[in-house]
Amino acid sequence: MEKMLVTQYLTSIPGIGKAGAVKLLESAKIPVDKKFTGLGNQQESALESAVAAHIEKKAKAQEKSKK
């Protein structure tokens, strides 16, 4: 996984496509061609927060559509 691009990892998460991965990286201010080994602590934290917010947003949208 160390040599994996962050975009490849993000697109492996259900509900996150290529465009979504790019948006998440942009919001975390991480270059699209970045590998996991090249992430700094602040970038890791920013990415983790962005992914968590994305997942929470998707969950809320699903709950809302069930009503």
C-alpha positions in Angstrom: 0.0 0.0 0.0 3.0 2.3 0.5 3.5 2.7 -3.3 -0.2 3.1 -3.9 -1.5 6.5 -5.0 -3.9 8.1 -2.6 -6.4 8.4 -5.5 -6.3 4.7 -6.0 -7.1 4.1 -2.4 -9.9 6.6 -2.3 -11.6 5.1 -5.4 -11.6 1.7 -3.7 -13.9 3.1 -1.0 -17.6 2.4 -2.0 -19.3 5.6 -3.1 -16.1 7.5 -4.0 -15.4 7.6 -7.7 -12.5 9.2 -9.5 -14.1 12.7 -9.5 -15.0 12.3 -5.8 -11.4 11.3 -5.0 -10.1 14.4 -6.8 -12.5 16.7 -4.9 -11.4 15.1 -1.6 -7.8 15.6 -2.4 -8.3 19.2 -3.5 -10.2 19.9 -0.3 -7.3 18.5 1.7 -4.8 20.4 -0.5 -3.0 17.2 -1.6 -1.7 16.7 -5.1 -3.6 14.1 -7.2 -0.4 12.2 -7.9 0.7 11.8 -4.3 1.6 8.4 -2.9 0.9 7.4 0.7 4.5 7.4 1.6 4.8 11.1 0.6 2.0 12.3 2.9 2.9 14.4 5.8 1.1 14.4 9.2 -1.0 17.4 8.4 -2.0 16.0 5.0 -3.0 12.7 6.6 -5.1 14.5 9.1 -6.7 16.7 6.4 -7.4 13.6 4.2 -8.9 11.7 7.1 -11.2 14.6 8.0 -12.3 15.0 4.4 -13.1 11.3 4.0 -15.0 11.3 7.3 -17.0 14.3 6.2 -17.8 12.7 2.8 -18.9 9.5 4.4 -21.1 11.4 6.9 -22.6 13.4 4.1 -23.5 10.3 2.1 -25.0 8.6 5.2 -27.2 11.7 5.8 -28.3 11.8 2.2 -29.3 8.1 2.4 -31.3 8.6 5.6 -33.1 11.6 4.0 -34.0 9.6 0.9 -35.5 6.8 3.1 -38.0 9.2 4.6 
